[in-house]
Amino acid sequence: MSLVKKFAVSLFLALAFIPICFAQTRSPAGFYHPGVLVNRAQLELIKSKVAAGSEPWKSAFEAAKASELASLSYTPHPWQTCECGPFSKPDLGCKDEQRDSEAAYTQALLWFITSDKAYAENAINIMNAWSSTLTGGHKNSNGPVQAAWCAEQWPRAAEIIRYTYDRWSVSDVAQFQKMLTTQYVPSLINGSCENGNKELSMSEALINIGVFNDDRDTFDRGVKMWRGRTPAYIYLSSDGPTPLKAANCDSMPIWGNKGQTTPFVDGLLQESVRDSQHANMGFSAMVNAAETARQQGLDLYAEQAKRICAALEFQAQFLPPNDAPAVKNVVVHAHPTWEIAYNHYHNRLGLDLPKMAAALPKIRPTGVNHQMAWETLTHAEAGAVGLPPITTP
């Protein structure tokens, strides 16, 4: 089915399903709304914790509110085409698009927590500015991953606003859905056989778009991509002497950096030797995708629990207060992530993750770096609040 026809079907379902109230709802396509990364009961929990001045939510909220992304005078900078080269050369709209998608999500969260309509209107203004301007897609070598980074964030913001605020017009929602379908999906659906952080971000973006657009085909494409890449991104000794190869890729991605390597051990990520930043961009995208899938009743977490938990503990051992001696050619830094995975495996399932349990309080409250965004605020101690039953095989 062509993208235009797919969008028409999704639009029909979207317009047929206009919520009368703002309870958690399920669309005719089978998606729970709001249900990209967070659900309605989860948002209510966050709001109540902030109102009560409870930690770590209070500090996390204050950090979000103090961010430039939360400015009540925030002005979007949309581009008709985003051209993104390696090392940001060129950067024609790329940083603006990232910043604006991050701001839309930040303002959407703050709208719900504070009930200040100015935040909701700001989020709408940002999303409408881009959906009425972006027509040329994403170009140059980093265009596809640029599309992924932003499409990880846009649907989070859109989902919160559409299902908790009544002043985003039906026509503007449809325009935004069309932008996601025509300006992002074509850059994502073919995946990437380069470093795994790219394809994992693409998988999350497709899953998120699928939920917001009530588009089962796009959602399923993202799930398939996730299943094909995740086993190849985190090593387990049960894989054998070498890591697994990503699905549909003829060659193995680089598990080193400029000739440097490290022994394969449980929890090592494909880009750990490259640098801590890219390794955790891949890890966080993997976990975010699994979280949104779980919000929809699909338990991707269970499929790769051993790998994800191994990666959590492998990295946490090097962080304060654990401070294990570094292994050859691997340096791990703190990043604004790990909260979502820890909440699932420890708070929901009761699994013991002692190294990450010790490390997390030292990095709270977490901020924003690409798709890693306000995780302490949204998922610290959230448990299983609002989750639907696991029903999808």
C-alpha positions in Angstrom: 0.0 0.0 0.0 1.4 3.4 -0.9 2.2 5.9 1.8 -0.6 8.2 0.6 -3.1 5.4 0.8 -1.8 4.3 4.2 -2.2 7.8 5.5 -5.7 8.1 4.1 -6.7 4.9 6.0 -5.0 6.1 9.2 -6.7 9.5 8.9 -10.1 7.9 8.5 -9.5 5.9 11.7 -8.2 9.0 13.4 -11.1 11.2 12.5 -13.5 8.4 13.4 -12.0 8.2 16.8 -12.3 11.6 18.5 -12.3 11.1 22.2 -15.2 12.6 24.1 -13.3 12.5 27.4 -9.7 12.3 28.4 -9.6 8.9 30.0 -7.2 6.2 28.7 -8.9 5.0 25.6 -8.4 2.3 22.9 -8.8 3.1 19.2 -10.4 1.0 16.6 -6.9 0.1 15.4 -6.2 -1.4 18.8 -3.9 1.3 20.2 -4.1 2.7 23.7 -4.0 6.5 24.0 -2.1 8.3 25.3 0.4 5.5 24.9 3.7 6.6 23.5 6.2 6.1 26.3 3.7 7.2 29.0 0.0 6.6 29.7 -2.7 8.7 31.3 -2.5 7.1 34.8 1.3 7.5 34.7 0.9 11.2 33.9 -1.5 11.6 36.8 1.0 9.9 39.1 3.7 12.3 38.0 1.4 15.2 38.6 0.4 14.1 42.0 4.0 13.4 43.1 5.1 16.9 41.9 2.2 18.5 43.7 3.2 16.8 46.9 6.8 17.9 46.5 8.0 14.3 46.6 11.4 13.3 45.3 12.8 12.5 42.8 9.9 14.0 40.9 10.1 17.5 42.5 13.7 18.0 41.4 13.1 16.4 38.0 10.1 18.8 37.4 12.1 21.8 38.5 14.9 20.8 36.1 12.5 20.5 33.2 10.7 23.7 34.0 14.1 25.6 34.2 15.2 24.3 30.8 15.3 26.5 27.8 13.1 23.9 26.1 10.3 24.9 28.6 10.4 28.6 28.0 7.0 30.2 27.7 8.4 32.4 25.0 9.9 29.5 23.0 9.9 30.1 19.3 10.2 27.2 16.8 12.4 27.3 13.7 10.9 25.1 11.1 12.7 24.2 7.8 11.3 23.1 4.5 14.0 20.6 4.1 16.6 19.3 6.7 20.0 18.5 5.3 22.2 16.8 7.8 25.8 15.7 7.0 28.4 13.9 9.1 29.6 15.9 12.1 26.8 18.4 11.4 28.4 19.5 8.1 26.1 20.7 6.8 23.6 21.5 9.5 20.7 23.0 7.6 17.8 22.7 10.0 19.1 19.7 11.9 19.8 21.1 15.3 16.7 23.3 15.0 14.5 20.3 14.3 16.0 18.3 17.2 15.6 21.2 19.6 12.0 21.9 18.6 11.0 18.2 18.9 12.6 18.1 22.3 10.8 21.3 23.3 7.4 20.1 22.1 7.7 17.0 24.3 9.0 19.1 27.3 6.1 21.6 27.0 3.6 18.8 26.6 4.8 17.2 29.8 4.7 20.5 31.6 1.2 21.2 30.4 -0.1 18.1 32.0 1.8 18.5 35.2 1.0 22.2 35.8 -2.4 22.5 33.9 -1.0 25.7 32.5 -2.5 26.0 29.0 0.4 28.1 27.8 2.6 25.0 27.7 0.0 23.1 25.6 -0.4 26.0 23.2 3.4 26.2 22.9 3.6 22.5 22.1 0.9 22.9 19.4 2.6 26.0 18.0 5.8 24.0 17.6 4.2 21.0 16.0 2.0 23.1 13.7 5.0 25.1 12.6 6.8 22.0 11.4 3.9 20.2 9.9 3.0 23.2 7.8 6.6 23.8 6.6 8.5 20.5 6.3 7.9 19.2 2.8 11.4 18.3 1.5 12.2 15.5 4.0 15.7 14.7 5.3 18.7 14.8 3.1 22.4 13.9 3.1 24.2 11.0 4.9 22.8 11.7 8.4 19.3 12.5 7.1 17.8 9.1 8.0 19.1 9.1 11.6 18.1 12.8 11.9 14.6 11.8 10.9 14.7 9.0 13.5 15.9 11.2 16.4 13.1 13.7 15.8 10.4 11.1 15.1 11.2 9.5 18.4 10.2 12.8 20.2 7.4 14.3 18.0 4.8 11.5 18.6 5.4 11.7 22.4 4.5 15.3 22.4 1.6 14.8 20.0 0.1 11.9 21.9 0.0 13.8 25.2 -1.5 16.9 23.7 -4.1 15.2 21.5 -5.4 13.0 24.3 -5.3 15.5 27.2 -6.0 18.9 25.7 -9.0 19.8 23.6 -7.7 22.7 21.5 -5.5 21.0 18.9 -7.8 21.0 16.0 -8.7 17.9 14.0 -7.3 19.5 10.8 -4.0 20.3 12.6 -3.8 16.8 14.0 -4.3 15.4 10.5 -1.6 17.7 9.1 0.8 16.5 11.7 0.0 12.8 11.0 0.6 13.5 7.3 4.0 15.0 8.1 5.0 11.9 10.1 3.9 9.6 7.3 5.4 11.5 4.3 8.4 13.3 5.8 9.7 10.7 8.3 8.6 7.2 7.5 10.3 7.0 4.1 13.6 7.8 5.7 13.1 5.1 8.4 11.6 2.0 6.8 14.7 0.7 5.2 16.7 0.6 8.4 20.5 0.8 8.5 23.3 -1.7 8.5 25.7 0.8 10.0 26.2 1.3 13.7 23.2 -0.1 15.6 22.2 3.2 17.4 20.8 4.4 14.0 18.6 1.4 13.4 17.4 1.2 17.0 16.3 4.9 16.8 14.6 4.1 13.5 12.7 1.3 15.2 11.5 3.4 18.1 10.5 6.2 15.7 8.4 3.8 13.6 6.7 2.3 16.7 5.9 5.8 18.0 4.5 7.0 14.7 2.5 3.8 14.4 0.8 4.5 17.7 0.1 8.1 17.1 -1.1 7.6 13.6 -3.1 4.5 14.5 -1.1 2.8 11.8 -0.6 -0.9 12.6 1.7 -1.5 9.5 4.2 1.1 10.6 4.1 -0.1 14.2 4.8 -3.6 13.0 7.7 -2.5 10.8 9.2 -0.9 13.9 8.8 -4.0 16.0 10.3 -6.2 13.3 13.3 -3.8 13.0 13.7 -3.9 16.8 13.7 -7.7 16.9 16.2 -7.8 14.1 18.7 -5.4 15.6 18.5 -5.8 19.4 20.1 -9.2 19.7 23.0 -7.9 17.6 23.6 -4.8 19.8 24.2 -6.4 23.2 26.6 -9.3 23.6 25.9 -12.4 25.7 28.3 -15.3 26.1 25.4 -17.6 24.9 25.8 -16.0 21.5 29.1 -17.9 21.0 32.6 -16.5 20.5 31.4 -13.5 18.4 28.3 -11.3 18.5 25.2 -12.0 16.4 24.7 -10.3 13.1 21.7 -7.9 12.6 18.9 -9.3 10.6 18.9 -8.4 6.9 22.5 -7.1 7.1 25.3 -8.9 5.2 28.2 -7.4 7.2 28.9 -7.2 10.9 28.9 -3.6 12.4 32.1 -2.5 14.0 32.6 -3.7 17.6 35.7 -1.6 18.0 37.1 1.8 17.3 40.1 2.6 15.0 41.6 -0.9 15.6 40.9 -0.9 19.3 38.9 -3.7 20.7 37.9 -5.2 24.0 37.1 -8.8 25.1 33.4 -9.8 24.6 31.7 -10.0 27.9 28.0 -10.1 28.9 26.4 -6.7 28.5 29.0 -5.2 26.2 27.2 -3.0 23.7 28.2 -2.8 20.0 29.4 0.8 20.3 30.9 0.6 23.8 34.4 0.9 22.5 33.4 3.6 20.1 32.2 5.8 22.9 29.7 5.8 25.8 27.4 8.4 24.1 26.6 6.4 21.0 26.3 3.1 22.9 23.7 4.7 25.1 21.9 6.4 22.3 21.4 2.9 21.0 20.5 1.4 24.4 18.0 4.1 25.2 16.3 3.8 21.8 16.0 0.1 22.3 14.4 0.5 25.8 12.2 3.4 24.7 10.8 1.3 21.9 10.2 -1.6 24.3 8.5 0.7 26.7 6.0 2.1 24.1 5.4 -1.5 22.9 4.6 -2.5 26.5 2.2 0.5 26.8 0.4 -1.1 23.9 0.3 -4.6 25.4 3.3 -6.1 23.5 6.2 -7.3 25.8 9.4 -6.8 23.8 11.1 -6.4 27.2 10.6 -10.1 27.9 12.2 -11.1 24.6 15.5 -9.6 25.4 15.5 -9.3 29.2 18.9 -11.0 29.7 20.6 -8.7 27.3 19.1 -5.5 28.5 19.7 -6.3 32.2 23.3 -7.4 31.4 23.9 -4.0 29.7 22.5 -2.1 32.7 24.8 -3.9 35.1 27.8 -3.9 32.8 27.7 -0.2 32.5 26.7 0.6 36.1 29.7 -1.2 37.5 31.9 1.6 36.2 29.8 4.5 37.6 29.9 6.0 41.1 29.6 4.7 43.7 30.5 1.3 42.2 33.7 2.6 40.5 35.0 -0.8 39.2 38.3 -0.6 37.3 37.9 0.2 33.6 38.1 -2.6 31.1 40.3 -2.4 28.0 39.3 0.4 25.7 35.9 1.0 27.3 34.9 4.2 29.2 31.4 4.6 30.5 30.0 8.0 31.4 26.7 9.0 33.0 23.9 9.7 30.6 20.3 10.9 31.1 18.9 7.4 30.7 18.6 3.9 32.4 15.6 5.0 34.4 13.0 3.4 32.1 14.8 0.1 31.9 15.4 0.0 35.6 11.8 0.8 36.3 10.6 -2.1 34.2 13.0 -4.8 35.3 13.3 -3.8 39.0 10.2 -1.9 40.0 7.7 -3.9 37.8 9.3 -7.3 37.8 11.4 -7.3 41.0 14.7 -8.2 39.4 17.8 -7.4 41.4 20.0 -4.9 39.6 22.2 -3.7 42.5 24.9 -1.9 40.5 22.3 0.3 38.7 20.3 0.7 41.9 23.4 2.3 43.4 24.3 4.4 40.3 20.9 5.9 39.5 20.5 8.2 42.5 23.9 9.8 41.6 22.7 10.9 38.1 19.2 12.1 39.1 17.4 14.1 37.9 18.1 13.3 34.3 17.9 15.8 31.5 17.8 15.7 27.7 20.2 14.3 25.1 18.6 13.3 21.9 15.8 10.8 22.6 16.9 10.5 26.2 14.5 13.0 27.7 13.3 13.6 31.3 13.4 9.9 32.3 13.5 10.6 36.0 10.4 12.7 35.7 8.4 10.2 33.7 9.6 6.8 34.9 11.4 7.0 38.3 9.5 4.6 40.6 6.6 4.6 38.2 6.1 0.9 38.4 3.4 -0.7 36.3 0.8 2.1 36.7 -1.7 2.3 33.9 -0.2 -0.6 31.8 -2.7 -2.7 29.8 -2.5 -6.5 30.0 -0.1 -8.3 27.7 -2.3 -9.5 24.9 -0.2 -9.2 21.8 1.9 -12.3 20.8 
